[in-house]
């Protein structure tokens, strides 16, 4: 398996707590890149493959997942990730595609490791096995204070999934976990203030992408 750093494509992941605006920013970035002539593929995690979408349903919506243990949850996320990396991500990067992932391994480190209280070293080891050295060239962390995120989530009026239904304390742990992770890996993870207008956030993201990828 070839080194991801030598592949002509670009892998970017978006991270952040629920309600941070990932979907909006991913859409804006995709539109910008495609207008500039880049081939772009957006995928979500967990999901992105037939195997991954089945796992996503079990994790987020199926009644069978209500009594799921923390350890089982962690391994299901890793299974979905292992599949999408080998079935979709690496082949696309080898073809020169700009791949955008809506969540990746950092979500598991933060949600299942830090917020769920599983040993972070063990979570990292499982993540490393799942991705097989496939790491984003850039991870955009959309940072949003817990109160605003909570308000955004509950203002939608739709039924919340398992992750969105977690208590406020869980969200606080998630936000701090992400900030700590960004502090430990500043060369890959860049923090963007997501409390501002979508246009201002998008402008900052473009600057980050352009600084890492001169073809944009």
Phi and psi in degrees as a GROMACS rama.xvg file:
@    title "Ramachandran Plot"
@    xaxis  label "Phi"
@    yaxis  label "Psi"
@TYPE xy
-71.8772  158.258  UNK-2
-69.8133  129.897  UNK-3
-61.2451  -29.8821  UNK-4
-66.6941  -21.6699  UNK-5
-94.116  -4.57573  UNK-6
-75.7524  145.078  UNK-7
-73.5583  -16.4554  UNK-8
-80.3838  179.096  UNK-9
-131.807  129.128  UNK-10
-109.712  121.289  UNK-11
-125.974  134.874  UNK-12
-117.907  146.373  UNK-13
-107.306  134.384  UNK-14
-131.777  165.34  UNK-15
149.391  165.455  UNK-16
-72.8365  169.351  UNK-17
-58.0669  141.01  UNK-18
85.458  5.25899  UNK-19
-82.0216  -10.0646  UNK-20
95.984  22.4578  UNK-21
-58.1149  -46.8111  UNK-22
-58.6656  -43.8847  UNK-23
-63.2105  -45.9624  UNK-24
-69.7768  -34.9911  UNK-25
-64.1634  -43.3638  UNK-26
-62.274  -44.6903  UNK-27
-63.8597  -41.9618  UNK-28
-66.9086  -42.3511  UNK-29
-59.3752  -45.0423  UNK-30
-61.3007  -42.142  UNK-31
-64.0477  -46.7312  UNK-32
-65.815  -41.7645  UNK-33
-66.629  -36.4139  UNK-34
-64.5813  -27.5698  UNK-35
-85.8606  1.58966  UNK-36
94.8396  6.51925  UNK-37
-84.7093  143.324  UNK-38
-83.2097  124.589  UNK-39
-125.517  136.234  UNK-40
-125.97  126.868  UNK-41
-109.05  132.126  UNK-42
-136.061  155.541  UNK-43
-110.249  154.436  UNK-44
-126.656  131.187  UNK-45
-70.8893  154.725  UNK-46
134.194  -153.764  UNK-47
84.2473  -16.6289  UNK-48
-136.832  168.383  UNK-49
-61.8109  -42.9762  UNK-50
-62.028  -46.7888  UNK-51
-63.541  -37.0477  UNK-52
-69.4533  -34.6475  UNK-53
-64.3515  -43.3106  UNK-54
-64.2469  -40.9588  UNK-55
-58.3654  -44.48  UNK-56
-62.2517  -42.293  UNK-57
-63.8408  -41.6365  UNK-58
-70.081  -36.5032  UNK-59
-106.019  -30.0334  UNK-60
-128.569  -29.6474  UNK-61
-68.2701  140.501  UNK-62
-60.4971  -30.9037  UNK-63
-62.5693  -20.6343  UNK-64
-86.8948  -5.16779  UNK-65
-63.7168  -33.6666  UNK-66
-100.449  20.0159  UNK-67
-66.0626  137.087  UNK-68
-77.2203  160.758  UNK-69
-59.9473  -39.8253  UNK-70
-67.3376  -41.4414  UNK-71
-64.9442  -41.0765  UNK-72
-58.7907  -47.4687  UNK-73
-57.2277  -47.3068  UNK-74
-70.3045  -30.7562  UNK-75
-68.4229  -42.1476  UNK-76
-59.5745  -43.2841  UNK-77
-64.9556  -38.167  UNK-78
-64.0097  -44.5998  UNK-79
-61.0006  -41.0786  UNK-80
-66.9301  -42.4477  UNK-81
-60.6538  -37.115  UNK-82
-69.9914  -47.1059  UNK-83
-68.2528  -34.576  UNK-84
-61.9849  -45.7229  UNK-85
-85.1229  -33.6806  UNK-86
-82.1266  -35.1318  UNK-87
-122.095  -55.2047  UNK-88
-62.3031  -56.8588  UNK-89
-63.4051  -43.7759  UNK-90
-59.2738  -37.4085  UNK-91
-68.1876  -42.4233  UNK-92
-62.7269  -37.1967  UNK-93
-64.8117  -24.4424  UNK-94
-90.8657  0.911842  UNK-95
87.1091  15.8084  UNK-96
-80.2343  146.249  UNK-97
-88.1597  109.886  UNK-98
-101.302  126.474  UNK-99
-113.293  124.746  UNK-100
-108.942  126.388  UNK-101
-85.0062  90.0661  UNK-102
83.2231  149.453  UNK-103
-154.878  -145.63  UNK-104
-63.9103  -27.609  UNK-105
-64.4171  -31.7404  UNK-106
-60.0198  -41.3502  UNK-107
-68.7791  -41.2263  UNK-108
-57.7241  -43.1145  UNK-109
-80.5809  -51.5595  UNK-110
-71.547  -51.3115  UNK-111
-85.0918  -32.3401  UNK-112
-82.2491  -66.6212  UNK-113
-73.9513  -53.6038  UNK-114
-71.8012  -35.5274  UNK-115
-85.9097  -12.7063  UNK-116
83.4618  19.2684  UNK-117
-81.8938  153.133  UNK-118
-58.106  118.376  UNK-119
-63.2982  -36.095  UNK-120
-61.7105  -39.0651  UNK-121
-70.3882  -38.6795  UNK-122
-62.0898  -43.9312  UNK-123
-61.3976  -40.4973  UNK-124
-64.3085  -41.5673  UNK-125
-66.2907  -41.8286  UNK-126
-58.5189  -45.8221  UNK-127
-61.4278  -40.3094  UNK-128
-65.6373  -41.1167  UNK-129
-66.4379  -42.0881  UNK-130
-88.0305  -19.2252  UNK-131
57.0679  38.6317  UNK-132
88.0293  0.450595  UNK-133
-86.661  99.0402  UNK-134
-118.987  146.846  UNK-135
-63.6369  146.396  UNK-136
-72.3307  -26.2631  UNK-137
-147.209  134.168  UNK-138
-119.009  121.783  UNK-139
-96.0827  117.505  UNK-140
-99.6886  111.242  UNK-141
-86.044  104.29  UNK-142
-92.5925  130.993  UNK-143
-143.912  135.82  UNK-144
-63.8242  152.579  UNK-145
-60.1767  -41.9666  UNK-146
-61.8333  -44.737  UNK-147
-66.2939  -42.4123  UNK-148
-60.2202  -43.6155  UNK-149
-60.7221  -43.3167  UNK-150
-65.4143  -42.1397  UNK-151
-62.4179  -43.8104  UNK-152
-62.0811  -46.211  UNK-153
-81.7584  -9.08773  UNK-154
-83.0177  -10.8953  UNK-155
-71.7076  -29.5243  UNK-156
79.4511  -2.85053  UNK-157
-89.9306  168.237  UNK-158
-71.0399  131.954  UNK-159
-84.9953  147.228  UNK-160
-85.4105  -175.315  UNK-161
-59.3079  -43.8331  UNK-162
-69.8298  -41.6415  UNK-163
-68.6152  -20.0246  UNK-164
-88.8658  4.78802  UNK-165
-69.6441  154.735  UNK-166
-66.9096  162.847  UNK-167
-56.2971  -38.0852  UNK-168
-60.2155  -33.6784  UNK-169
-63.6974  -43.475  UNK-170
-64.1517  -37.0343  UNK-171
-64.5544  -39.6877  UNK-172
-65.7712  -39.0895  UNK-173
-63.0285  -47.7719  UNK-174
-60.5918  -47.3799  UNK-175
-65.5106  -36.0395  UNK-176
-61.5797  -42.2601  UNK-177
-63.9583  -44.4162  UNK-178
-62.4269  -40.144  UNK-179
-65.0373  -39.6109  UNK-180
-64.8777  -41.7093  UNK-181
-63.9018  -37.0911  UNK-182
-65.8995  -30.5758  UNK-183
-83.1955  -23.1958  UNK-184
-131.784  59.326  UNK-185
-66.7761  -21.0036  UNK-186
-70.6062  -22.6652  UNK-187
-111.441  -40.2702  UNK-188
-100.931  123.091  UNK-189
-114.73  130.219  UNK-190
-88.0078  132.505  UNK-191
-124.64  130.391  UNK-192
-69.8579  110.492  UNK-193
-90.9655  6.34175  UNK-194
-83.7103  -9.59474  UNK-195
-87.5717  -175.724  UNK-196
-64.6279  152.219  UNK-197
-56.2186  -34.9481  UNK-198
-67.1456  -41.5224  UNK-199
-67.2383  -40.4386  UNK-200
-64.0159  -44.1668  UNK-201
-60.0622  -42.1984  UNK-202
-60.1685  -41.735  UNK-203
-66.1334  -39.1865  UNK-204
-64.7583  -40.6936  UNK-205
-60.2791  -41.3154  UNK-206
-61.4872  -41.3344  UNK-207
-64.8013  -45.4152  UNK-208
-64.3234  -43.8545  UNK-209
-64.3313  -31.8827  UNK-210
-71.9089  -23.0558  UNK-211
-100.505  -20.0522  UNK-212
-138.755  97.081  UNK-213
-69.7453  -11.1356  UNK-214
-81.0354  -7.00063  UNK-215
